[in-house]
């Protein structure tokens, strides 16, 4: 069914237009200048479809107003359509004035449509100020999508046509684009995590090492099939399948698939690499459609799974044969453990450390797991800055490095170090922020267990542990009486009352950082998890 599209046109009064009363036999007077007459587009772009027939209704709400008196049977009105428009099917009966009167004949020259004003409209004289609508039916839109101009003209018997200003309208593509999008917003594993930070950033979760109960799925997620920027789907029904493109040698991928309430499980190993795994069909006339998924990787390594949508040759006007109209791939780098640590950020100053070895040390990436309001540009409920006192190489005097607040000397956060984090206000409802961090409890093979150098004097000391631990157990190789450790109460105030002396029987707390002073340089050798 063709779509009737309205272009709202208002023709203003011509400044300086000189109208002369004349006897009937006298020739009409032409206006000197019509450049001040504008066509005013409607509020939203018309939804024309490339290559489809449409009915152009000009002046449906804001009617056209004649700026000059016209004579029926002598003077003409016309419409100039853009290049690419086809007027072959436009007949005299398809040109309507005020929805009723059609001209006795029309002239079509390329994309120019012209007709003499009929007597049946208002009689012999159509006076200045007359308002009306003009409809042209069966106009075939240009085959190429884009933005186009349409002009309305009038022509007196004494002079050539005067062309009014252009009104722009949009021709949409004939065929829609079919897209597949991963939506990890359904995953409940990582509350408060920005969608851009959850898988497929780095996938984790293997038997025996998972942070969550077995089976250890990477995450639940939706695969959304959507349609954009077009009038018609490429075909009514698309064939849907997946392919395991890359598999870590010795690995197995298990995929839980819910095809609109019809669950299925696929266990894919080396024998299935490259095979087409059918997933049924999708009604492309009823999009968007969501498919629920869960994926489990048996061992660490590199994986790639791709979904494909294909239209058949029959029923696809733009397909030369069976055509793949959409592809979406999930590439996952799977690590040995799936560990998630958290840091609590309150208002004012927070002394924190990463509770594990992070996958990514970039601060710009690490902060993506904070709630969006913590990163607002207006600095309200915001992360202001991160500070680190760098004594790399154990100089007598270190140097402060800062991220945020216009400073860029600090760009990474590493395990084994602590950092001052400045917040303006606590989270909504006067609650602290939870900052999620992903990584491994210990370095992955073939790296050695972690050790951190410390200098004589004060050091910003990190605590690499997902659980609280006695200070003396964590610093097991430090000799009593040769060091002192302080923490910071991030729910405290601005005074020295916020400092916490860590006695030998006290715990170090996961996610918190510390200042440690030593009488000599040395190392922290992290005990096992």
Secondary structure, DSSP 8 states (H G I E B T S, - for coil): --EEEEE-------TT-------TTS-----S--TT------SS---EETTSEEEEEETSSS-EE-SS-EETTT-EEEEE--TT-B-TT--GGGEEETTTB--S-EEEETTEEEEE--HHHHSSEE-TT-EE-EEEEEEE--SS-EEEEEEEEEE-TTS--EE---EEEEEE-SB-EEEEEEEGGG--SSTT--GGGSTTSSB---TTT-SSSSS--S-EEEEEEEEES-SB-S-SEEEEEEEEEE--TT--EEEEEEETTEEEEEEE-GGGTT--EEEEEEETTS--EEEEEEEEESSSEEEEEEEEEEE-STT-TT-SSSEEEEEEEEEEEE-S--EEEEEEE-SEEEEEE-SSEES--BHHHHGGGS-GGGG-TT-SS-EEEEEEEE-TT--SS-EEEEEETTEES--B--TTBEEEEEESS-BGGGB-EEEEEEEESS--TTS---EEEE-SEEEEE----SS-EEHHHHTTTS-TTSEEEEEE-TTS-SSGGGEEE--TT-EE-TTB-EEEEESS-EEEE----
